[in-house]
Amino acid sequence: MTTYAPQPARPSGTRPRRLWLIIAAIVVATLVGGASGWLIGSASSGSANSASTPTAPAPAGGLGAPHGPKVIRNGVPSGYTHDQAGAANAAVNAVQVQTAVAHGNADGAETASTWIAASADAHARAALSAATGAPGDDQTSKTPVTTRVTSFAGSATTVEVWIVAVGSSAGIGGGVTTSQTWSTQTYTLNWEKDDWKVVSFRTKNGPQPGDGQSSTGSSVPPLTNGLYTVFIN
């Protein structure tokens, strides 16, 4: 007769405890794996989206504005589209070029060759070629506010630019005084050498903000949405 030695008794609660440890390990492994998969999936998805999303090409020229200017060379902007929006942008920048030339912030020779039309009058030639700014505290800054193209014939156009000018000058007895004026400059531009050139411009006072009409009877031009100006310094 075969006899078996009695097996030692297992400590109470060992099997349930081991079972729970195994279950806990499985749960932790599942959670860690799921989290890793989510992270990897998110990164892969982001990489895939980045790879599938086309990158816009860099604009041609230095600025790449839709209607110009394309470049600024020696403080002088140039390169406008042959349409009304390009003509309006050119007129806006012509205002700023005059101020830049006057204060020596733009090269006069570069401005003359870039902006002056073959048929330009003497006033336009002088304003767009020579520095005339006063030294010291006497300074003027002009900011175009809105534009209006009053005529467009393809090779010639007329653009009105409503402008606010802020000036500062040495005050009597010391200090600096400031002033603000509103005016309208009307530009005649010709399309020459694949760009807009200034033939002439004239300036009149007003209208003032809040006035329906200026003293000269000129109505306020409608505001141009999305008007961009170029800072030249």
Short mmCIF file of the C-alpha atoms (twelve columns), coordinates in Angstrom:
data_MODEL
# 
_entry.id   MODEL 
# 
loop_
_atom_site.group_PDB 
_atom_site.id 
_atom_site.type_symbol 
_atom_site.label_atom_id 
_atom_site.label_alt_id 
_atom_site.label_comp_id 
_atom_site.label_asym_id 
_atom_site.label_seq_id 
_atom_site.Cartn_x 
_atom_site.Cartn_y 
_atom_site.Cartn_z 
_atom_site.pdbx_PDB_model_num 
ATOM 1   C CA . MET A 1   0.000   0.000   0.000   1 
ATOM 2   C CA . THR A 2   1.404   3.261   -1.073  1 
ATOM 3   C CA . THR A 3   1.353   6.066   1.367   1 
ATOM 4   C CA . TYR A 4   1.831   9.796   0.645   1 
ATOM 5   C CA . ALA A 5   3.347   12.247  2.963   1 
ATOM 6   C CA . PRO A 6   0.906   14.978  3.818   1 
ATOM 7   C CA . GLN A 7   1.559   18.216  1.985   1 
ATOM 8   C CA . PRO A 8   2.307   21.251  4.084   1 
ATOM 9   C CA . ALA A 9   -0.638  23.554  4.372   1 
ATOM 10  C CA . ARG A 10  -0.502  26.740  2.222   1 
ATOM 11  C CA . PRO A 11  -0.636  29.942  4.107   1 
ATOM 12  C CA . SER A 12  -4.119  31.324  4.189   1 
ATOM 13  C CA . GLY A 13  -4.810  33.898  1.430   1 
ATOM 14  C CA . THR A 14  -1.641  33.229  -0.666  1 
ATOM 15  C CA . ARG A 15  -3.408  32.094  -3.853  1 
ATOM 16  C CA . PRO A 16  -5.954  34.958  -3.943  1 
ATOM 17  C CA . ARG A 17  -3.202  37.465  -3.282  1 
ATOM 18  C CA . ARG A 18  -1.026  36.065  -6.095  1 
ATOM 19  C CA . LEU A 19  -4.008  36.020  -8.422  1 
ATOM 20  C CA . TRP A 20  -4.741  39.673  -7.729  1 
ATOM 21  C CA . LEU A 21  -1.081  40.570  -8.316  1 
ATOM 22  C CA . ILE A 22  -1.192  38.857  -11.687 1 
ATOM 23  C CA . ILE A 23  -4.424  40.620  -12.620 1 
ATOM 24  C CA . ALA A 24  -3.039  43.981  -11.494 1 
ATOM 25  C CA . ALA A 25  0.123   43.428  -13.577 1 
ATOM 26  C CA . ILE A 26  -1.978  42.649  -16.651 1 
ATOM 27  C CA . VAL A 27  -4.103  45.769  -16.135 1 
ATOM 28  C CA . VAL A 28  -1.046  47.999  -15.690 1 
ATOM 29  C CA . ALA A 29  0.601   46.533  -18.782 1 
ATOM 30  C CA . THR A 30  -2.586  47.103  -20.773 1 
ATOM 31  C CA . LEU A 31  -2.875  50.710  -19.631 1 
ATOM 32  C CA . VAL A 32  0.795   51.444  -20.340 1 
ATOM 33  C CA . GLY A 33  0.557   49.832  -23.742 1 
ATOM 34  C CA . GLY A 34  -2.594  51.744  -24.546 1 
ATOM 35  C CA . ALA A 35  -1.060  55.026  -23.461 1 
ATOM 36  C CA . SER A 36  2.068   54.349  -25.510 1 
ATOM 37  C CA . GLY A 37  -0.048  53.475  -28.495 1 
ATOM 38  C CA . TRP A 38  -2.051  56.686  -28.113 1 
ATOM 39  C CA . LEU A 39  1.117   58.777  -27.902 1 
ATOM 40  C CA . ILE A 40  2.711   57.037  -30.861 1 
ATOM 41  C CA . GLY A 41  -0.534  57.221  -32.782 1 
ATOM 42  C CA . SER A 42  -0.873  60.938  -32.069 1 
ATOM 43  C CA . ALA A 43  2.716   61.594  -33.112 1 
ATOM 44  C CA . SER A 44  2.313   59.501  -36.237 1 
ATOM 45  C CA . SER A 45  -0.953  61.214  -37.036 1 
ATOM 46  C CA . GLY A 46  0.669   64.621  -36.544 1 
ATOM 47  C CA . SER A 47  3.571   63.624  -38.750 1 
ATOM 48  C CA . ALA A 48  1.209   62.308  -41.370 1 
ATOM 49  C CA . ASN A 49  -0.848  65.498  -41.249 1 
ATOM 50  C CA . SER A 50  2.300   67.603  -41.515 1 
ATOM 51  C CA . ALA A 51  3.473   65.548  -44.438 1 
ATOM 52  C CA . SER A 52  0.110   65.690  -46.192 1 
ATOM 53  C CA . THR A 53  -0.467  69.418  -45.599 1 
ATOM 54  C CA . PRO A 54  1.142   71.391  -48.432 1 
ATOM 55  C CA . THR A 55  3.448   74.196  -47.421 1 
ATOM 56  C CA . ALA A 56  2.798   77.502  -49.168 1 
ATOM 57  C CA . PRO A 57  5.739   78.483  -51.344 1 
ATOM 58  C CA . ALA A 58  7.747   81.507  -50.334 1 
ATOM 59  C CA . PRO A 59  6.543   84.598  -52.206 1 
ATOM 60  C CA . ALA A 60  8.674   85.924  -55.010 1 
ATOM 61  C CA . GLY A 61  10.667  89.040  -54.206 1 
ATOM 62  C CA . GLY A 62  11.365  90.505  -50.829 1 
ATOM 63  C CA . LEU A 63  7.799   91.181  -49.644 1 
ATOM 64  C CA . GLY A 64  5.391   89.332  -51.871 1 
ATOM 65  C CA . ALA A 65  2.335   91.510  -51.138 1 
ATOM 66  C CA . PRO A 66  -0.549  90.445  -53.395 1 
ATOM 67  C CA . HIS A 67  -0.574  93.723  -55.351 1 
ATOM 68  C CA . GLY A 68  2.854   95.054  -54.415 1 
ATOM 69  C CA . PRO A 69  5.331   96.135  -53.495 1 
ATOM 70  C CA . LYS A 70  7.466   93.098  -54.224 1 
ATOM 71  C CA . VAL A 71  10.754  94.512  -52.975 1 
ATOM 72  C CA . ILE A 72  12.277  97.415  -51.055 1 
ATOM 73  C CA . ARG A 73  15.714  98.446  -52.220 1 
ATOM 74  C CA . ASN A 74  17.642  101.216 -50.461 1 
ATOM 75  C CA . GLY A 75  14.420  102.206 -48.712 1 
ATOM 76  C CA . VAL A 76  12.504  102.401 -52.018 1 
ATOM 77  C CA . PRO A 77  9.556   100.054 -52.654 1 
ATOM 78  C CA . SER A 78  8.699   98.846  -56.169 1 
ATOM 79  C CA . GLY A 79  6.912   96.108  -58.056 1 
ATOM 80  C CA . TYR A 80  3.124   96.572  -58.320 1 
ATOM 81  C CA . THR A 81  0.455   94.706  -60.217 1 
ATOM 82  C CA . HIS A 82  -1.020  96.137  -63.403 1 
ATOM 83  C CA . ASP A 83  -4.518  96.648  -62.036 1 
ATOM 84  C CA . GLN A 84  -6.494  99.071  -59.885 1 
ATOM 85  C CA . ALA A 85  -5.365  97.491  -56.610 1 
ATOM 86  C CA . GLY A 86  -1.734  97.704  -57.686 1 
ATOM 87  C CA . ALA A 87  -2.202  101.364 -58.649 1 
ATOM 88  C CA . ALA A 88  -3.818  102.116 -55.280 1 
ATOM 89  C CA . ASN A 89  -0.935  100.456 -53.430 1 
ATOM 90  C CA . ALA A 90  1.566   102.406 -55.506 1 
ATOM 91  C CA . ALA A 91  -0.148  105.695 -54.652 1 
ATOM 92  C CA . VAL A 92  -0.145  104.805 -50.947 1 
ATOM 93  C CA . ASN A 93  3.578   104.050 -51.041 1 
ATOM 94  C CA . ALA A 94  4.280   107.176 -53.096 1 
ATOM 95  C CA . VAL A 95  3.063   109.216 -50.119 1 
ATOM 96  C CA . GLN A 96  5.501   107.403 -47.857 1 
ATOM 97  C CA . VAL A 97  8.364   107.548 -50.344 1 
ATOM 98  C CA . GLN A 98  8.116   111.340 -50.463 1 
ATOM 99  C CA . THR A 99  8.465   111.551 -46.686 1 
ATOM 100 C CA . ALA A 100 11.299  109.008 -46.683 1 
ATOM 101 C CA . VAL A 101 13.220  110.938 -49.348 1 
ATOM 102 C CA . ALA A 102 12.608  114.259 -47.621 1 
ATOM 103 C CA . HIS A 103 14.128  112.980 -44.381 1 
ATOM 104 C CA . GLY A 104 16.958  111.066 -46.016 1 
ATOM 105 C CA . ASN A 105 15.535  107.615 -45.226 1 
ATOM 106 C CA . ALA A 106 15.357  106.572 -48.883 1 
ATOM 107 C CA . ASP A 107 17.979  106.951 -51.579 1 
ATOM 108 C CA . GLY A 108 17.093  109.890 -53.855 1 
ATOM 109 C CA . ALA A 109 18.716  108.425 -56.968 1 
ATOM 110 C CA . GLU A 110 16.996  105.070 -56.435 1 
ATOM 111 C CA . THR A 111 13.666  106.819 -55.925 1 
ATOM 112 C CA . ALA A 112 14.075  108.934 -59.042 1 
ATOM 113 C CA . SER A 113 14.858  105.960 -61.276 1 
ATOM 114 C CA . THR A 114 12.104  103.833 -59.730 1 
ATOM 115 C CA . TRP A 115 9.208   106.244 -59.298 1 
ATOM 116 C CA . ILE A 116 9.463   109.178 -61.717 1 
ATOM 117 C CA . ALA A 117 7.592   108.789 -65.004 1 
ATOM 118 C CA . ALA A 118 9.089   109.962 -68.267 1 
ATOM 119 C CA . SER A 119 6.441   112.697 -68.499 1 
ATOM 120 C CA . ALA A 120 6.583   113.694 -64.811 1 
ATOM 121 C CA . ASP A 121 6.225   117.378 -64.001 1 
ATOM 122 C CA . ALA A 122 8.854   119.414 -62.150 1 
ATOM 123 C CA . HIS A 123 7.014   119.231 -58.822 1 
ATOM 124 C CA . ALA A 124 6.907   115.411 -58.861 1 
ATOM 125 C CA . ARG A 125 10.549  115.184 -59.922 1 
ATOM 126 C CA . ALA A 126 11.674  117.406 -57.059 1 
ATOM 127 C CA . ALA A 127 9.566   115.651 -54.427 1 
ATOM 128 C CA . LEU A 128 10.793  112.212 -55.431 1 
ATOM 129 C CA . SER A 129 14.487  112.863 -55.792 1 
ATOM 130 C CA . ALA A 130 15.880  115.326 -53.235 1 
ATOM 131 C CA . ALA A 131 16.102  115.414 -49.449 1 
ATOM 132 C CA . THR A 132 14.335  118.495 -48.086 1 
ATOM 133 C CA . GLY A 133 13.656  117.602 -44.451 1 
ATOM 134 C CA . ALA A 134 14.460  120.099 -41.747 1 
ATOM 135 C CA . PRO A 135 17.068  119.073 -39.179 1 
ATOM 136 C CA . GLY A 136 16.614  118.769 -35.441 1 
ATOM 137 C CA . ASP A 137 13.165  118.473 -33.932 1 
ATOM 138 C CA . ASP A 138 11.246  119.443 -37.077 1 
ATOM 139 C CA . GLN A 139 9.800   116.191 -38.385 1 
ATOM 140 C CA . THR A 140 6.683   115.117 -40.252 1 
ATOM 141 C CA . SER A 141 5.151   111.666 -40.600 1 
ATOM 142 C CA . LYS A 142 2.374   110.940 -43.094 1 
ATOM 143 C CA . THR A 143 0.088   107.926 -42.882 1 
ATOM 144 C CA . PRO A 144 -2.316  107.001 -45.706 1 
ATOM 145 C CA . VAL A 145 -5.774  106.207 -44.370 1 
ATOM 146 C CA . THR A 146 -7.742  105.181 -47.447 1 
ATOM 147 C CA . THR A 147 -7.693  105.351 -51.238 1 
ATOM 148 C CA . ARG A 148 -10.053 105.858 -54.147 1 
ATOM 149 C CA . VAL A 149 -9.257  105.077 -57.781 1 
ATOM 150 C CA . THR A 150 -11.106 107.762 -59.726 1 
ATOM 151 C CA . SER A 151 -10.022 106.677 -63.208 1 
ATOM 152 C CA . PHE A 152 -8.285  103.667 -64.711 1 
ATOM 153 C CA . ALA A 153 -7.374  103.265 -68.359 1 
ATOM 154 C CA . GLY A 154 -4.816  100.496 -68.237 1 
ATOM 155 C CA . SER A 155 -1.716  102.540 -68.923 1 
ATOM 156 C CA . ALA A 156 -2.817  105.563 -66.868 1 
ATOM 157 C CA . THR A 157 -4.722  105.962 -63.631 1 
ATOM 158 C CA . THR A 158 -5.707  108.568 -61.061 1 
ATOM 159 C CA . VAL A 159 -5.806  107.714 -57.373 1 
ATOM 160 C CA . GLU A 160 -6.894  109.811 -54.397 1 
ATOM 161 C CA . VAL A 161 -5.191  109.114 -51.064 1 
ATOM 162 C CA . TRP A 162 -6.611  110.454 -47.819 1 
ATOM 163 C CA . ILE A 163 -3.746  111.225 -45.437 1 
ATOM 164 C CA . VAL A 164 -3.163  112.205 -41.849 1 
ATOM 165 C CA . ALA A 165 0.090   114.034 -41.171 1 
ATOM 166 C CA . VAL A 166 1.567   114.416 -37.710 1 
ATOM 167 C CA . GLY A 167 4.310   117.001 -37.322 1 
ATOM 168 C CA . SER A 168 6.615   118.038 -34.544 1 
ATOM 169 C CA . SER A 169 8.739   121.143 -34.310 1 
ATOM 170 C CA . ALA A 170 10.829  123.039 -31.809 1 
ATOM 171 C CA . GLY A 171 8.571   125.092 -29.572 1 
ATOM 172 C CA . ILE A 172 9.131   128.724 -28.765 1 
ATOM 173 C CA . GLY A 173 11.145  128.917 -25.571 1 
ATOM 174 C CA . GLY A 174 12.005  125.207 -25.663 1 
ATOM 175 C CA . GLY A 175 10.198  121.932 -25.866 1 
ATOM 176 C CA . VAL A 176 8.473   120.384 -28.838 1 
ATOM 177 C CA . THR A 177 5.065   121.203 -30.273 1 
ATOM 178 C CA . THR A 178 2.997   118.779 -32.324 1 
ATOM 179 C CA . SER A 179 0.271   119.222 -34.912 1 
ATOM 180 C CA . GLN A 180 -2.097  117.097 -36.943 1 
ATOM 181 C CA . THR A 181 -3.484  117.817 -40.399 1 
ATOM 182 C CA . TRP A 182 -5.695  115.905 -42.814 1 
ATOM 183 C CA . SER A 183 -5.351  116.217 -46.565 1 
ATOM 184 C CA . THR A 184 -6.060  114.462 -49.849 1 
ATOM 185 C CA . GLN A 185 -3.328  113.839 -52.403 1 
ATOM 186 C CA . THR A 186 -4.348  112.993 -55.956 1 
ATOM 187 C CA . TYR A 187 -1.812  111.025 -57.993 1 
ATOM 188 C CA . THR A 188 -1.609  110.578 -61.728 1 
ATOM 189 C CA . LEU A 189 0.292   107.393 -62.497 1 
ATOM 190 C CA . ASN A 190 1.527   105.870 -65.753 1 
ATOM 191 C CA . TRP A 191 2.367   102.225 -66.406 1 
ATOM 192 C CA . GLU A 192 5.978   102.235 -67.602 1 
ATOM 193 C CA . LYS A 193 8.691   99.566  -67.538 1 
ATOM 194 C CA . ASP A 194 6.309   97.084  -65.895 1 
ATOM 195 C CA . ASP A 195 5.506   99.300  -62.922 1 
ATOM 196 C CA . TRP A 196 3.524   102.364 -61.865 1 
ATOM 197 C CA . LYS A 197 5.351   105.708 -62.093 1 
ATOM 198 C CA . VAL A 198 4.320   109.136 -60.781 1 
ATOM 199 C CA . VAL A 199 3.457   111.733 -63.408 1 
ATOM 200 C CA . SER A 200 2.101   114.364 -61.022 1 
ATOM 201 C CA . PHE A 201 0.330   114.871 -57.728 1 
ATOM 202 C CA . ARG A 202 -1.526  117.678 -56.046 1 
ATOM 203 C CA . THR A 203 -2.577  118.232 -52.435 1 
ATOM 204 C CA . LYS A 204 -5.654  119.836 -50.921 1 
ATOM 205 C CA . ASN A 205 -6.740  120.228 -47.342 1 
ATOM 206 C CA . GLY A 206 -9.318  117.950 -45.767 1 
ATOM 207 C CA . PRO A 207 -11.652 116.401 -45.313 1 
ATOM 208 C CA . GLN A 208 -11.482 116.254 -41.541 1 
ATOM 209 C CA . PRO A 209 -12.791 113.139 -39.742 1 
ATOM 210 C CA . GLY A 210 -16.418 113.625 -38.820 1 
ATOM 211 C CA . ASP A 211 -17.071 116.000 -41.708 1 
ATOM 212 C CA . GLY A 212 -19.218 114.813 -44.556 1 
ATOM 213 C CA . GLN A 213 -17.431 117.255 -46.839 1 
ATOM 214 C CA . SER A 214 -14.374 119.428 -46.621 1 
ATOM 215 C CA . SER A 215 -14.335 123.167 -47.192 1 
ATOM 216 C CA . THR A 216 -13.461 122.434 -50.824 1 
ATOM 217 C CA . GLY A 217 -16.577 120.300 -51.252 1 
ATOM 218 C CA . SER A 218 -14.693 117.005 -51.536 1 
ATOM 219 C CA . SER A 219 -16.475 114.085 -49.941 1 
ATOM 220 C CA . VAL A 220 -14.647 111.661 -47.680 1 
ATOM 221 C CA . PRO A 221 -13.368 108.679 -49.693 1 
ATOM 222 C CA . PRO A 222 -14.851 105.353 -48.596 1 
ATOM 223 C CA . LEU A 223 -12.521 103.433 -46.303 1 
ATOM 224 C CA . THR A 224 -10.469 100.751 -48.006 1 
ATOM 225 C CA . ASN A 225 -10.779 97.433  -46.170 1 
ATOM 226 C CA . GLY A 226 -7.481  95.676  -45.586 1 
ATOM 227 C CA . LEU A 227 -5.307  98.663  -46.518 1 
ATOM 228 C CA . TYR A 228 -1.640  97.835  -45.936 1 
ATOM 229 C CA . THR A 229 1.114   100.383 -45.745 1 
ATOM 230 C CA . VAL A 230 4.851   99.808  -45.761 1 
ATOM 231 C CA . PHE A 231 7.047   101.208 -43.016 1 
ATOM 232 C CA . ILE A 232 10.206  102.654 -44.531 1 
ATOM 233 C CA . ASN A 233 13.039  103.715 -42.271 1 
# 
